[in-house]
């Protein structure tokens, strides 16, 4: 049993003022593995006070000093790589191979931010004035449970790069992972007060940060519903918000797609991170003329996915993070069946021989675009397959959602795929791939998938305010 009874304020691990205690579970077994002591408004006030004080000096540091801090943060994470991996496997239920990649990726975000900082225009000389991009101030980061430390690092790295200070409220479901990450930050010799971490619920700690008058910006990753609450809570003090929200991403297979490549890719796009990914391509949009060829391939590649032992290097699917998330996935599978979609593979309950919060990778065909499973974000391994007769119809279906975070196109004709990509309303469109390899590219959503961008100079731009000095 692990007890996480400290939060991190002004460079010190300290007991929270808050008295609430939340149990932590291993999602692979459903067994209780620890507990976390949660902070409250008093803890938020202390953390913001420390960040505000630190901002006075940290905002004046040189690029060189901040670059060195970013390198130290990277090194501190790499030094604890094994511990971070073990915590993500145990507490989040993430299979080891995916976990290892994610830990490296998260650490690398500090080096990426250093590069972005070195090419960012902190000052622009115009003809009659200078525009100085000043750091905004104290930034509050509120993060979800999926990929705990990736989200924390993606928000912290640009703060360090721009000279801002930060109060982080991680997901209350990720306390063991956050504890190790906090120890990494502590070991990186960052000036006191620059990084503060307060465990707590969204309704108490999250809301207190959102309305705090000394917080200049809230950068949030999570569900669209909570994103709306944060925007409302930030209104009174007119604080800036960056919102990375939910998705229901389309994956459009064009008529000429090579199915032996496009179908395993579609499975990966839908089910990576056990389907608990904001950018998951959970609506597969295929030509009506090829659906009978596609169905057996979807089944073949899904039943081949290895589910279960999280320490085995070839395990691909792990459990849902919590019992609540498992129940949500079951509810959506039930709604697909009740609304008349055809269950191709998977279904209700646990995969054979597994308990805990494991759900079955599930694919529905004959899905109508208005069905609940085609409209709402499920955040589990459930794929809805829809068919089209014309490309215009494919684009209409792809855009028929409140979301616009990510999209995918498969085709052997790259020019045609690009033409389709330009017509899809989405923050990014990936062609014949599940991964965007461009670290300098912005990430964020169209429509109700978010406001603002992270990554590269676009991410840095969210953390500064332009000031004009004219003679
Ligand atoms: P969530 O919205 O329930 O919670 C996210 C965070 O917000 C948690 O730390 C939670 O405690 C906090 N919170 C909850 N209510 C709050 C309130 N009223 N005020 C302030 N903070 C509050 O999301 P989740 O279940 O942790 O994560 C899954 C969601 O995150 C999915 O919708 C997924 O699409 C989204 N997500 C988006 C991205 C992206 O980059 N767009 C990435 C990962 C996850």
Boltz pocket constraint, residues with backbone or C-beta under 6 A from the ligand:
constraints:
  - pocket:
      binder: B
      contacts: [[A, 142], [A, 143], [A, 144], [A, 145], [A, 146], [A, 169], [A, 170], [A, 171], [A, 172], [A, 200], [A, 201], [A, 202], [A, 203], [A, 205], [A, 206], [A, 207], [A, 210], [A, 221], [A, 222], [A, 223], [A, 224], [A, 226], [A, 227], [A, 229], [A, 230], [A, 244], [A, 245], [A, 246], [A, 247], [A, 277], [A, 278], [A, 377], [A, 379], [A, 405], [A, 445], [A, 449], [A, 450]]
      max_distance: 6.0
